[in-house]
Amino acid sequence: MTVYYVATLARYVLVEAPDGDTARELGARQLAEMFTRTASAGSIQIRTVREATPDEIAFDRFHHEASRPRSSQ
């Protein structure tokens, strides 16, 4: 599957999907969850759906790795 960059004006997510339409649907769900967790109001308007660049994918992986809780030793 292809990794897509799905974005509003303020936030974005990367999603794996077979095509752009599916990426838009999956991205809308993830963005809605993100906006709900941060108490942002208003409707979500997706502005961009495109294939993610290798740098965007690498940065996303780095961010998720760095955000994981570390076990204390």
DSSP file (Angstrom, degrees, kcal/mol; ACC not computed):
  #  RESIDUE AA STRUCTURE BP1 BP2  ACC     N-H-->O    O-->H-N    N-H-->O    O-->H-N    TCO  KAPPA ALPHA  PHI   PSI    X-CA   Y-CA   Z-CA
    1    1 A M              0   0    0      0, 0.0     2,-0.3     0, 0.0    15,-0.0   0.000 360.0 360.0 360.0 159.6    0.0    0.0    0.0
    2    2 A T  E     -A   17   0A   0     15,-1.6    15,-2.7    49,-0.0     2,-0.5  -0.699 360.0-126.7 -95.6 146.4    1.0    3.6   -0.5
    3    3 A V  E     -A   16   0A   0     -2,-0.3    49,-2.6    13,-0.2     2,-0.3  -0.839  29.7-162.3 -93.5 127.0    1.5    6.1    2.4
    4    4 A Y  E     -AB  15  51A   0     11,-3.6    11,-2.3    -2,-0.5     2,-0.6  -0.848  17.4-136.4-112.4 147.4   -0.6    9.2    1.9
    5    5 A Y  E     -AB  14  50A   0     45,-3.6    45,-1.9    -2,-0.3     2,-0.5  -0.908  25.0-174.7 -97.4 119.6   -0.3   12.7    3.5
    6    6 A V  E     +AB  13  49A   0      7,-2.7     7,-2.3    -2,-0.6     2,-0.3  -0.981  12.6 175.6-122.0 122.9   -3.7   13.9    4.5
    7    7 A A  E     -AB  12  48A   0     41,-2.4    40,-3.1    -2,-0.5    41,-1.8  -0.953  29.7-163.6-138.6 148.2   -3.9   17.5    5.9
    8    8 A T        -     0   0    0      3,-3.0    38,-0.1    -2,-0.3    36,-0.0  -0.332  57.9 -85.9 -97.3-168.9   -6.2   20.2    7.1
    9    9 A L  S    S+     0   0    0     36,-0.3     3,-0.1    -2,-0.2    37,-0.1   0.818 126.8  26.8 -69.1 -28.3   -4.8   23.8    7.3
   10   10 A A  S    S+     0   0    0      1,-0.1     2,-0.3     0, 0.0    -1,-0.1   0.712 122.9  27.7-109.1 -25.0   -3.5   23.1   10.8
   11   11 A R        -     0   0    0      2,-0.0    -3,-3.0     0, 0.0     2,-0.3  -0.916  54.1-167.4-140.8 161.1   -2.7   19.3   11.1
   12   12 A Y  E     -A    7   0A   0     -2,-0.3     2,-0.3    -5,-0.2    -5,-0.2  -0.975   3.0-164.2-145.6 161.2   -1.8   16.3    9.1
   13   13 A V  E     -A    6   0A   0     -7,-2.3    -7,-2.7    -2,-0.3     2,-0.5  -0.957  18.8-132.0-137.2 157.6   -1.6   12.5    9.4
   14   14 A L  E     -A    5   0A   0     -2,-0.3     2,-0.3    -9,-0.2    -9,-0.2  -0.951  30.3-179.9-108.6 132.9    0.0    9.8    7.3
   15   15 A V  E     -A    4   0A   0    -11,-2.3   -11,-3.6    -2,-0.5     2,-0.5  -0.971  27.7-128.4-133.0 147.7   -2.1    6.9    6.4
   16   16 A E  E     +A    3   0A   0     -2,-0.3   -13,-0.2   -13,-0.2     3,-0.0  -0.842  45.4 149.8 -92.7 128.7   -1.5    3.7    4.4
   17   17 A A  E     -A    2   0A   0    -15,-2.7   -15,-1.6    -2,-0.5     3,-0.1  -0.988  54.7-123.5-155.6 156.9   -4.2    3.2    1.7
   18   18 A P  S    S+     0   0    0      0, 0.0     2,-0.3     0, 0.0    -1,-0.1   0.740  93.7   3.2 -76.1 -21.9   -4.6    1.7   -1.7
   19   19 A D  S  > S-     0   0    0    -17,-0.1     4,-2.2     1,-0.1     5,-0.1  -0.958  79.0 -96.2-156.4 171.1   -5.8    5.0   -3.3
   20   20 A G  H  > S+     0   0    0     -2,-0.3     4,-2.3     1,-0.2     5,-0.1   0.841 117.1  54.5 -64.1 -36.7   -6.4    8.7   -2.6
   21   21 A D  H  > S+     0   0    0      2,-0.2     4,-1.8     1,-0.2    -1,-0.2   0.925 111.4  44.5 -64.9 -44.0  -10.2    8.3   -1.8
   22   22 A T  H  > S+     0   0    0      1,-0.2     4,-2.8     2,-0.2     5,-0.2   0.890 111.5  54.6 -65.6 -39.0   -9.5    5.7    0.8
   23   23 A A  H  X S+     0   0    0     -4,-2.2     4,-2.9     1,-0.2     5,-0.2   0.900 106.1  52.2 -60.8 -41.0   -6.7    7.8    2.2
   24   24 A R  H  X S+     0   0    0     -4,-2.3     4,-2.3     2,-0.2    -1,-0.2   0.921 111.6  46.4 -61.3 -44.2   -9.1   10.7    2.5
   25   25 A E  H  X S+     0   0    0     -4,-1.8     4,-1.8     2,-0.2    -2,-0.2   0.939 116.4  43.5 -64.2 -48.2  -11.6    8.6    4.5
   26   26 A L  H  X S+     0   0    0     -4,-2.8     4,-2.2     1,-0.2    -2,-0.2   0.909 114.8  50.1 -64.7 -42.1   -9.0    7.1    6.8
   27   27 A G  H  X S+     0   0    0     -4,-2.9     4,-2.9    -5,-0.2     5,-0.2   0.885 106.8  54.8 -63.6 -39.8   -7.3   10.5    7.3
   28   28 A A  H  X S+     0   0    0     -4,-2.3     4,-2.3    -5,-0.2    -1,-0.2   0.900 108.9  48.8 -61.5 -40.5  -10.6   12.1    8.1
   29   29 A R  H  X S+     0   0    0     -4,-1.8     4,-2.1     2,-0.2    -2,-0.2   0.937 113.5  45.4 -63.8 -46.7  -11.2    9.5   10.9
   30   30 A Q  H  X S+     0   0    0     -4,-2.2     4,-2.2     1,-0.2    -2,-0.2   0.903 113.9  49.2 -65.6 -40.2   -7.7   10.0   12.4
   31   31 A L  H  X S+     0   0    0     -4,-2.9     4,-2.9     2,-0.2     5,-0.2   0.893 108.4  53.8 -66.2 -38.6   -7.9   13.8   12.2
   32   32 A A  H  X S+     0   0    0     -4,-2.3     4,-2.2    -5,-0.2    -1,-0.2   0.918 109.9  47.9 -61.3 -42.8  -11.4   13.7   13.9
   33   33 A E  H  X S+     0   0    0     -4,-2.1     4,-2.3     2,-0.2    -2,-0.2   0.915 112.3  49.6 -61.9 -43.0   -9.9   11.6   16.7
   34   34 A M  H  X S+     0   0    0     -4,-2.2     4,-1.4     1,-0.2    -2,-0.2   0.921 112.0  46.9 -63.0 -45.0   -7.0   14.1   17.0
   35   35 A F  H  <>S+     0   0    0     -4,-2.9     5,-2.2     1,-0.2     4,-0.3   0.859 111.2  52.8 -66.5 -35.0   -9.2   17.1   17.1
   36   36 A T  H ><5S+     0   0    0     -4,-2.2     3,-1.1    -5,-0.2    -2,-0.2   0.915 107.6  50.9 -66.3 -43.2  -11.5   15.4   19.7
   37   37 A R  H 3<5S+     0   0    0     -4,-2.3    -1,-0.2     1,-0.2    -2,-0.2   0.811 114.6  43.3 -64.0 -30.8   -8.5   14.7   22.0
   38   38 A T  T 3<5S-     0   0    0     -4,-1.4    -1,-0.2    -5,-0.2    -2,-0.2   0.332 109.8-120.8-100.3   7.6   -7.4   18.3   21.8
   39   39 A A  T < 5 +     0   0    0     -3,-1.1     2,-0.4    -4,-0.3    -3,-0.2   0.772  53.2 161.2  60.7  29.5  -10.8   19.8   22.2
   40   40 A S      < -     0   0    0     -5,-2.2    -1,-0.2    -6,-0.2     2,-0.2  -0.667  26.5-146.8 -79.7 135.3  -10.7   21.7   18.9
   41   41 A A        +     0   0    0     -2,-0.4     2,-0.1     2,-0.0    -1,-0.0  -0.536  47.3  53.5 -99.3 165.9  -14.1   22.7   17.6
   42   42 A G  S    S-     0   0    0     -2,-0.2     2,-0.2     2,-0.1    -2,-0.0  -0.221  85.6 -54.0 102.8 169.7  -15.4   23.0   14.1
   43   43 A S        -     0   0    0     -2,-0.1     2,-0.6     1,-0.1    -2,-0.0  -0.493  51.4-116.7 -83.2 154.3  -15.7   20.8   11.1
   44   44 A I        -     0   0    0     -2,-0.2     2,-0.6   -36,-0.0    -1,-0.1  -0.809  27.1-170.0 -94.1 123.1  -12.7   19.2    9.6
   45   45 A Q        -     0   0    0     -2,-0.6     2,-0.4   -17,-0.0   -36,-0.3  -0.918  13.2-147.7-116.3 105.8  -11.9   20.3    6.1
   46   46 A I        +     0   0    0     -2,-0.6   -38,-0.3     1,-0.2     3,-0.1  -0.582  20.1 175.7 -73.9 126.8   -9.3   18.2    4.4
   47   47 A R        +     0   0    0    -40,-3.1     2,-0.4    -2,-0.4   -39,-0.2   0.699  60.5  35.7-103.0 -27.2   -7.2   20.4    2.0
   48   48 A T  E     +B    7   0A   0    -41,-1.8   -41,-2.4     2,-0.0     2,-0.4  -0.993  46.4 169.9-138.7 134.0   -4.6   18.0    0.8
   49   49 A V  E     +B    6   0A   0     -2,-0.4     2,-0.3   -43,-0.2   -43,-0.2  -0.928  31.2 131.1-138.0 115.3   -4.4   14.3   -0.1
   50   50 A R  E     -B    5   0A   0    -45,-1.9   -45,-3.6    -2,-0.4     2,-0.1  -0.966  62.4 -74.4-154.2 166.2   -1.2   13.2   -1.8
   51   51 A E  E     -B    4   0A   0     -2,-0.3   -47,-0.3   -47,-0.3     2,-0.1  -0.458  54.9-116.8 -65.5 137.9    1.5   10.6   -1.6
   52   52 A A        -     0   0    0    -49,-2.6   -49,-0.2   -37,-0.2    -1,-0.1  -0.459  25.5-120.0 -74.2 147.6    3.8   11.2    1.3
   53   53 A T     >  -     0   0    0     -2,-0.1     4,-2.2     1,-0.1     5,-0.2  -0.467  24.9-110.2 -81.1 159.8    7.5   11.9    0.6
   54   54 A P  H  > S+     0   0    0      0, 0.0     4,-2.5     0, 0.0     5,-0.2   0.878 120.2  53.9 -57.3 -37.5   10.2    9.6    2.0
   55   55 A D  H  > S+     0   0    0      2,-0.2     4,-2.5     1,-0.2     5,-0.2   0.895 107.5  49.8 -65.0 -39.6   11.3   12.5    4.3
   56   56 A E  H  > S+     0   0    0      2,-0.2     4,-2.3     1,-0.2    -1,-0.2   0.902 111.8  48.4 -65.1 -40.6    7.8   12.8    5.7
   57   57 A I  H  X S+     0   0    0     -4,-2.2     4,-2.3     2,-0.2    -2,-0.2   0.923 112.5  48.2 -65.3 -44.0    7.5    9.1    6.3
   58   58 A A  H  X S+     0   0    0     -4,-2.5     4,-2.5     1,-0.2    -2,-0.2   0.910 112.2  49.0 -63.3 -42.4   10.9    9.1    8.1
   59   59 A F  H  X S+     0   0    0     -4,-2.5     4,-2.7     2,-0.2    -1,-0.2   0.908 110.2  51.4 -63.9 -41.7   10.0   12.0   10.2
   60   60 A D  H  X S+     0   0    0     -4,-2.3     4,-2.3     2,-0.2    -2,-0.2   0.915 111.4  47.2 -61.9 -44.1    6.7   10.4   11.2
   61   61 A R  H  X S+     0   0    0     -4,-2.3     4,-2.3     2,-0.2    -1,-0.2   0.918 112.6  49.7 -63.4 -43.6    8.4    7.2   12.2
   62   62 A F  H  X S+     0   0    0     -4,-2.5     4,-2.8     1,-0.2    -2,-0.2   0.927 110.4  50.5 -60.5 -45.4   11.0    9.2   14.2
   63   63 A H  H  X S+     0   0    0     -4,-2.7     4,-1.6     1,-0.2    -2,-0.2   0.913 111.4  47.2 -60.7 -44.7    8.3   11.2   16.0
   64   64 A H  H  X S+     0   0    0     -4,-2.3     4,-0.7     2,-0.2    -1,-0.2   0.891 113.3  48.7 -66.0 -38.9    6.4    8.0   17.0
   65   65 A E  H >< S+     0   0    0     -4,-2.3     3,-0.9     1,-0.2    -2,-0.2   0.933 113.2  46.9 -64.3 -45.4    9.6    6.3   18.2
   66   66 A A  H 3< S+     0   0    0     -4,-2.8    -1,-0.2     1,-0.2    -2,-0.2   0.765 109.5  55.5 -68.8 -25.8   10.6    9.4   20.2
   67   67 A S  H 3< S+     0   0    0     -4,-1.6    -1,-0.2    -5,-0.2    -2,-0.2   0.591  81.9 108.9 -84.6 -11.6    7.1    9.7   21.7
   68   68 A R  S << S-     0   0    0     -3,-0.9     2,-0.1    -4,-0.7    -3,-0.0  -0.396  79.9-108.2 -67.0 139.5    7.0    6.2   23.1
   69   69 A P        -     0   0    0      0, 0.0     2,-0.4     0, 0.0    -1,-0.1  -0.448  34.7-135.5 -64.5 139.4    7.1    5.9   26.9
   70   70 A R        -     0   0    0     -2,-0.1     2,-0.3    -3,-0.1    -3,-0.0  -0.775  14.6-117.7 -98.9 142.9   10.5    4.6   27.9
   71   71 A S        -     0   0    0     -2,-0.4     2,-0.3     1,-0.1    -1,-0.0  -0.594  28.7-125.7 -77.9 137.3   10.8    1.9   30.5
   72   72 A S              0   0    0     -2,-0.3    -1,-0.1     1,-0.1     0, 0.0  -0.617 360.0 360.0 -83.7 142.6   12.7    3.0   33.6
   73   73 A Q              0   0    0     -2,-0.3    -1,-0.1     0, 0.0    -2,-0.0   0.379 360.0 360.0-119.7 360.0   15.6    0.9   34.7
